[in-house]
Amino acid sequence: MAKDPRRGKNWQPLSWVRDHIRFGSESLHFVSARVGTSFLVWLVVGIALALPAGLWILQVNMDKMSAGWEGRPGLSVYFELHASGEDVEIAAQALGNSPQVERVSITSAAEALEEFKAYSGLGDALTLLGENPLPASMTARFVQDMQPAAVDDLIDTVAALPGVAEVVVEKTWLERLHDLSAVVSRLGLVLALLFGVGAVLVTASSVRLAIEARLDELRVLKMVGATQGQIRRPFLYFGAIYGFGGGVIAAMLIAVTLVIVEPPLQSLLGSYQQELDLAGFNMGFLAFLLLLASVLGIFGALLAVRQRLRDLELF
């Protein structure tokens, strides 16, 4: 096996750097000269990376949303339309005196009407009704270490108070949100593995075509004593370029998707009095995505080089 003479006593670092620059420039020129084929490779790799990366962003925002609700369930008390202010105060005292309740918030019928007008856009229609069709309500947030049995007793006590129409426990949707976040996290992990393998194989197939186009050149290099590293090096740059381009396409697909889903998400969270603040899609995420895509491309190139050049007995 031939050894790289530049790794011996006479190894010149500047010459080694110049060789890498030359190989990188030649690889970039080769890819750009076949921009149509290269774009298809980038698109396939980008789609393969965009789905698991998008699921990761979704999972991060779901965790953030649940944390924004303090990660603790609570309950809502809805009063009858004609419940008096005294009825509301009695219920508020009953909840406030419970050791299972951390905070109580009261929404009067007038406040409920104003919020509904602000978020529904039906203010003119409600004005024609002549009276407020919305009841007063109250929300209670439980303490961190709440006891389920005590909560059930509290619900029964409040439901029996005068003027109370309904008591709704708000823990179901939060539990489902946590379960859905866990499902998205595991699904994203599985898809990241599957599509990552797919990105490697797509890159390997593309690099294999590049090897076929340069077989004569490779045979000449082998005859004049080129090392394995010298033969393999340009194709590793091919893989890195294909992977990096796929990462750019993946970032663009995720950005377009976020722009499309932002308006309905803003409307949905606005109905819960929450502001939309998408997390996860930042410079750190983009840098990691591009680095991961490049690494996968290099793995694909290594796979193609080892298999094809061994078949040709160049290694």
Secondary structure as a PSIPRED ss2 file (coil, helix, strand):
# PSIPRED VFORMAT (PSIPRED V4.0)

   1 M C   1.000  0.000  0.000
   2 A C   1.000  0.000  0.000
   3 K C   1.000  0.000  0.000
   4 D C   1.000  0.000  0.000
   5 P H   0.000  1.000  0.000
   6 R H   0.000  1.000  0.000
   7 R H   0.000  1.000  0.000
   8 G C   1.000  0.000  0.000
   9 K C   1.000  0.000  0.000
  10 N C   1.000  0.000  0.000
  11 W C   1.000  0.000  0.000
  12 Q C   1.000  0.000  0.000
  13 P H   0.000  1.000  0.000
  14 L H   0.000  1.000  0.000
  15 S H   0.000  1.000  0.000
  16 W H   0.000  1.000  0.000
  17 V H   0.000  1.000  0.000
  18 R H   0.000  1.000  0.000
  19 D H   0.000  1.000  0.000
  20 H H   0.000  1.000  0.000
  21 I H   0.000  1.000  0.000
  22 R H   0.000  1.000  0.000
  23 F H   0.000  1.000  0.000
  24 G H   0.000  1.000  0.000
  25 S H   0.000  1.000  0.000
  26 E H   0.000  1.000  0.000
  27 S H   0.000  1.000  0.000
  28 L H   0.000  1.000  0.000
  29 H H   0.000  1.000  0.000
  30 F H   0.000  1.000  0.000
  31 V H   0.000  1.000  0.000
  32 S H   0.000  1.000  0.000
  33 A H   0.000  1.000  0.000
  34 R C   1.000  0.000  0.000
  35 V H   0.000  1.000  0.000
  36 G H   0.000  1.000  0.000
  37 T H   0.000  1.000  0.000
  38 S H   0.000  1.000  0.000
  39 F H   0.000  1.000  0.000
  40 L H   0.000  1.000  0.000
  41 V H   0.000  1.000  0.000
  42 W H   0.000  1.000  0.000
  43 L H   0.000  1.000  0.000
  44 V H   0.000  1.000  0.000
  45 V H   0.000  1.000  0.000
  46 G H   0.000  1.000  0.000
  47 I H   0.000  1.000  0.000
  48 A H   0.000  1.000  0.000
  49 L H   0.000  1.000  0.000
  50 A H   0.000  1.000  0.000
  51 L H   0.000  1.000  0.000
  52 P H   0.000  1.000  0.000
  53 A H   0.000  1.000  0.000
  54 G H   0.000  1.000  0.000
  55 L H   0.000  1.000  0.000
  56 W H   0.000  1.000  0.000
  57 I H   0.000  1.000  0.000
  58 L H   0.000  1.000  0.000
  59 Q H   0.000  1.000  0.000
  60 V H   0.000  1.000  0.000
  61 N H   0.000  1.000  0.000
  62 M H   0.000  1.000  0.000
  63 D H   0.000  1.000  0.000
  64 K H   0.000  1.000  0.000
  65 M H   0.000  1.000  0.000
  66 S H   0.000  1.000  0.000
  67 A H   0.000  1.000  0.000
  68 G H   0.000  1.000  0.000
  69 W C   1.000  0.000  0.000
  70 E C   1.000  0.000  0.000
  71 G C   1.000  0.000  0.000
  72 R C   1.000  0.000  0.000
  73 P C   1.000  0.000  0.000
  74 G E   0.000  0.000  1.000
  75 L E   0.000  0.000  1.000
  76 S E   0.000  0.000  1.000
  77 V E   0.000  0.000  1.000
  78 Y E   0.000  0.000  1.000
  79 F E   0.000  0.000  1.000
  80 E C   1.000  0.000  0.000
  81 L C   1.000  0.000  0.000
  82 H C   1.000  0.000  0.000
  83 A C   1.000  0.000  0.000
  84 S C   1.000  0.000  0.000
  85 G H   0.000  1.000  0.000
  86 E H   0.000  1.000  0.000
  87 D H   0.000  1.000  0.000
  88 V H   0.000  1.000  0.000
  89 E H   0.000  1.000  0.000
  90 I H   0.000  1.000  0.000
  91 A H   0.000  1.000  0.000
  92 A H   0.000  1.000  0.000
  93 Q H   0.000  1.000  0.000
  94 A H   0.000  1.000  0.000
  95 L H   0.000  1.000  0.000
  96 G H   0.000  1.000  0.000
  97 N C   1.000  0.000  0.000
  98 S C   1.000  0.000  0.000
  99 P C   1.000  0.000  0.000
 100 Q C   1.000  0.000  0.000
 101 V E   0.000  0.000  1.000
 102 E E   0.000  0.000  1.000
 103 R E   0.000  0.000  1.000
 104 V E   0.000  0.000  1.000
 105 S E   0.000  0.000  1.000
 106 I E   0.000  0.000  1.000
 107 T E   0.000  0.000  1.000
 108 S C   1.000  0.000  0.000
 109 A H   0.000  1.000  0.000
 110 A H   0.000  1.000  0.000
 111 E H   0.000  1.000  0.000
 112 A H   0.000  1.000  0.000
 113 L H   0.000  1.000  0.000
 114 E H   0.000  1.000  0.000
 115 E H   0.000  1.000  0.000
 116 F H   0.000  1.000  0.000
 117 K H   0.000  1.000  0.000
 118 A H   0.000  1.000  0.000
 119 Y H   0.000  1.000  0.000
 120 S H   0.000  1.000  0.000
 121 G C   1.000  0.000  0.000
 122 L C   1.000  0.000  0.000
 123 G H   0.000  1.000  0.000
 124 D H   0.000  1.000  0.000
 125 A H   0.000  1.000  0.000
 126 L H   0.000  1.000  0.000
 127 T H   0.000  1.000  0.000
 128 L C   1.000  0.000  0.000
 129 L C   1.000  0.000  0.000
 130 G C   1.000  0.000  0.000
 131 E C   1.000  0.000  0.000
 132 N C   1.000  0.000  0.000
 133 P C   1.000  0.000  0.000
 134 L C   1.000  0.000  0.000
 135 P C   1.000  0.000  0.000
 136 A C   1.000  0.000  0.000
 137 S E   0.000  0.000  1.000
 138 M E   0.000  0.000  1.000
 139 T E   0.000  0.000  1.000
 140 A E   0.000  0.000  1.000
 141 R E   0.000  0.000  1.000
 142 F E   0.000  0.000  1.000
 143 V C   1.000  0.000  0.000
 144 Q C   1.000  0.000  0.000
 145 D C   1.000  0.000  0.000
 146 M C   1.000  0.000  0.000
 147 Q C   1.000  0.000  0.000
 148 P H   0.000  1.000  0.000
 149 A H   0.000  1.000  0.000
 150 A H   0.000  1.000  0.000
 151 V H   0.000  1.000  0.000
 152 D H   0.000  1.000  0.000
 153 D H   0.000  1.000  0.000
 154 L H   0.000  1.000  0.000
 155 I H   0.000  1.000  0.000
 156 D H   0.000  1.000  0.000
 157 T H   0.000  1.000  0.000
 158 V H   0.000  1.000  0.000
 159 A H   0.000  1.000  0.000
 160 A C   1.000  0.000  0.000
 161 L C   1.000  0.000  0.000
 162 P C   1.000  0.000  0.000
 163 G C   1.000  0.000  0.000
 164 V E   0.000  0.000  1.000
 165 A E   0.000  0.000  1.000
 166 E E   0.000  0.000  1.000
 167 V E   0.000  0.000  1.000
 168 V E   0.000  0.000  1.000
 169 V E   0.000  0.000  1.000
 170 E C   1.000  0.000  0.000
 171 K H   0.000  1.000  0.000
 172 T H   0.000  1.000  0.000
 173 W H   0.000  1.000  0.000
 174 L H   0.000  1.000  0.000
 175 E H   0.000  1.000  0.000
 176 R H   0.000  1.000  0.000
 177 L H   0.000  1.000  0.000
 178 H H   0.000  1.000  0.000
 179 D H   0.000  1.000  0.000
 180 L H   0.000  1.000  0.000
 181 S H   0.000  1.000  0.000
 182 A H   0.000  1.000  0.000
 183 V H   0.000  1.000  0.000
 184 V H   0.000  1.000  0.000
 185 S H   0.000  1.000  0.000
 186 R H   0.000  1.000  0.000
 187 L H   0.000  1.000  0.000
 188 G H   0.000  1.000  0.000
 189 L H   0.000  1.000  0.000
 190 V H   0.000  1.000  0.000
 191 L H   0.000  1.000  0.000
 192 A H   0.000  1.000  0.000
 193 L H   0.000  1.000  0.000
 194 L H   0.000  1.000  0.000
 195 F H   0.000  1.000  0.000
 196 G H   0.000  1.000  0.000
 197 V H   0.000  1.000  0.000
 198 G H   0.000  1.000  0.000
 199 A H   0.000  1.000  0.000
 200 V H   0.000  1.000  0.000
 201 L H   0.000  1.000  0.000
 202 V H   0.000  1.000  0.000
 203 T H   0.000  1.000  0.000
 204 A H   0.000  1.000  0.000
 205 S H   0.000  1.000  0.000
 206 S H   0.000  1.000  0.000
 207 V H   0.000  1.000  0.000
 208 R H   0.000  1.000  0.000
 209 L H   0.000  1.000  0.000
 210 A H   0.000  1.000  0.000
 211 I H   0.000  1.000  0.000
 212 E H   0.000  1.000  0.000
 213 A H   0.000  1.000  0.000
 214 R C   1.000  0.000  0.000
 215 L H   0.000  1.000  0.000
 216 D H   0.000  1.000  0.000
 217 E H   0.000  1.000  0.000
 218 L H   0.000  1.000  0.000
 219 R H   0.000  1.000  0.000
 220 V H   0.000  1.000  0.000
 221 L H   0.000  1.000  0.000
 222 K H   0.000  1.000  0.000
 223 M H   0.000  1.000  0.000
 224 V C   1.000  0.000  0.000
 225 G C   1.000  0.000  0.000
 226 A C   1.000  0.000  0.000
 227 T C   1.000  0.000  0.000
 228 Q H   0.000  1.000  0.000
 229 G H   0.000  1.000  0.000
 230 Q H   0.000  1.000  0.000
 231 I H   0.000  1.000  0.000
 232 R H   0.000  1.000  0.000
 233 R H   0.000  1.000  0.000
 234 P H   0.000  1.000  0.000
 235 F H   0.000  1.000  0.000
 236 L H   0.000  1.000  0.000
 237 Y H   0.000  1.000  0.000
 238 F H   0.000  1.000  0.000
 239 G H   0.000  1.000  0.000
 240 A H   0.000  1.000  0.000
 241 I H   0.000  1.000  0.000
 242 Y H   0.000  1.000  0.000
 243 G H   0.000  1.000  0.000
 244 F H   0.000  1.000  0.000
 245 G H   0.000  1.000  0.000
 246 G H   0.000  1.000  0.000
 247 G H   0.000  1.000  0.000
 248 V H   0.000  1.000  0.000
 249 I H   0.000  1.000  0.000
 250 A H   0.000  1.000  0.000
 251 A H   0.000  1.000  0.000
 252 M H   0.000  1.000  0.000
 253 L H   0.000  1.000  0.000
 254 I H   0.000  1.000  0.000
 255 A H   0.000  1.000  0.000
 256 V H   0.000  1.000  0.000
 257 T H   0.000  1.000  0.000
 258 L H   0.000  1.000  0.000
 259 V H   0.000  1.000  0.000
 260 I H   0.000  1.000  0.000
 261 V H   0.000  1.000  0.000
 262 E H   0.000  1.000  0.000
 263 P H   0.000  1.000  0.000
 264 P H   0.000  1.000  0.000
 265 L H   0.000  1.000  0.000
 266 Q H   0.000  1.000  0.000
 267 S H   0.000  1.000  0.000
 268 L H   0.000  1.000  0.000
 269 L H   0.000  1.000  0.000
 270 G H   0.000  1.000  0.000
 271 S H   0.000  1.000  0.000
 272 Y C   1.000  0.000  0.000
 273 Q C   1.000  0.000  0.000
 274 Q C   1.000  0.000  0.000
 275 E C   1.000  0.000  0.000
 276 L C   1.000  0.000  0.000
 277 D C   1.000  0.000  0.000
 278 L C   1.000  0.000  0.000
 279 A C   1.000  0.000  0.000
 280 G C   1.000  0.000  0.000
 281 F C   1.000  0.000  0.000
 282 N C   1.000  0.000  0.000
 283 M H   0.000  1.000  0.000
 284 G H   0.000  1.000  0.000
 285 F H   0.000  1.000  0.000
 286 L H   0.000  1.000  0.000
 287 A H   0.000  1.000  0.000
 288 F H   0.000  1.000  0.000
 289 L H   0.000  1.000  0.000
 290 L H   0.000  1.000  0.000
 291 L H   0.000  1.000  0.000
 292 L H   0.000  1.000  0.000
 293 A H   0.000  1.000  0.000
 294 S H   0.000  1.000  0.000
 295 V H   0.000  1.000  0.000
 296 L H   0.000  1.000  0.000
 297 G H   0.000  1.000  0.000
 298 I H   0.000  1.000  0.000
 299 F H   0.000  1.000  0.000
 300 G H   0.000  1.000  0.000
 301 A H   0.000  1.000  0.000
 302 L H   0.000  1.000  0.000
 303 L H   0.000  1.000  0.000
 304 A H   0.000  1.000  0.000
 305 V H   0.000  1.000  0.000
 306 R H   0.000  1.000  0.000
 307 Q H   0.000  1.000  0.000
 308 R H   0.000  1.000  0.000
 309 L H   0.000  1.000  0.000
 310 R H   0.000  1.000  0.000
 311 D H   0.000  1.000  0.000
 312 L C   1.000  0.000  0.000
 313 E C   1.000  0.000  0.000
 314 L C   1.000  0.000  0.000
 315 F C   1.000  0.000  0.000
